[in-house]
Amino acid sequence: MKPPLLAIGIIWMLLLSGCTTHSVISNKKITPSATSDGYGLASQIHRRPPGKITLVLSFSGGGSRAAALSYGVLKALRQTPLTPSENTSLLSEVDVISAVSGGSFTAAYYALHGERTFAHFENDFLNQNIQENLITELLYPSQWFSNLGRTDIAADLYEQSVFKGATFADLGKRPNAPLLMINASDLSNGVRFSFVQEYFDLLCSDLASYPISRAVTASSSVPVLFNPVVVENFSGCSPDNLLIKESPLNSLQLEETRQGLLTYLNEKEKHRYLHLVDGGITDNLGLRAIYDFMELSGGPLAMNKRLKRTPSDKLVVIVVNASTQSSLDLARSRATPSIETSLNAMTDIQIHRYNATTLELFERAMASWSTSLSTQEKQVTPYFIELNFKQLADEQERQFFNAIPTGFNLTEEQKQQLIEAGGKLLQQHPKFQQLLNAL
């Protein structure tokens, strides 16, 4: 983006932020039939035939950098046969994709379009200068006196250029598609909120008719720069929800999450509206959404019983972590850092520390889940595969990727290098090679 255009855009955004805006409410009250067949874990997994492995993907935040890196991983899985004697690829084995912010664009596009992704995703999203397009929309004279917020304008842009009116009902129509979990953060109570019917049941709301573009917008709406995506919490239903059942939780964090979800059901007057923003605030990797779902539902045995599934003997989770390392320039001078530099540094510190905690938590959980699912006849083996730029051997290559800012604009070179890096990181990972040998 050209600096003058960026400066003008920021000034206009700040001026417009002083105006009163009311976010468009796009979710509808649930109908009696919606809870039984909405777009959720139970309904979507039932539509998929059992595979040879259980394969879960999580795509991190990081703007177009994250979108391109995760796309490279999808391409690599598509090019990897399940076994040497089969035509089926590993990509066909993906059961769930959990995504945040920039990664949610790739995840949602693939969940919606499947094979078509590899012919059109680059042109529809990665080749677009989303930042410049958005600022152009914001500066258009018809928007000057509109009561729409910046986020609604962004959602309309994504709707027109990327998702073309698709809703979560359309996701459920694609045969054998993986379950998509787009994750956001609720500013009102700090709850990590996932766009699946099990969460919308708590709001007495129907996810099927909800636009995918607005879910992706919520997941990528950086606070202050964008206003929240607002979802209404309706009354008049009593869902039998697996996420809020009384269960002995040995974790204060899980209990706090459960209590936060209960407020949507039990305190509807106080929580009439959810203000959803960037999912990276509560989990920049997309892993905790999976962890919460599994643990709050009673663990893997209870989950498999509910889904009427026999566990496969390989539990595979691939994490595409597109976070970058901060520059060390700040430490080379005693000059007072700018506000922008300070905010970026604080954000990087928080994200990296929380990511490290999340990775440790999830790897331990996977080991525990595999043990509980194992029997004398069949041992379940966990494969936890985290991909990040630090794993690249070449220092110059690492510096190249670390220099790509978190935004929605890539040069052709950056895009191609990120796609190639996604495939290379996956193919070179020792745990991935162990999985291929086991298969």
Disulfide bonds with the S-S distance in Angstrom:
Cys204-Cys237 1.88
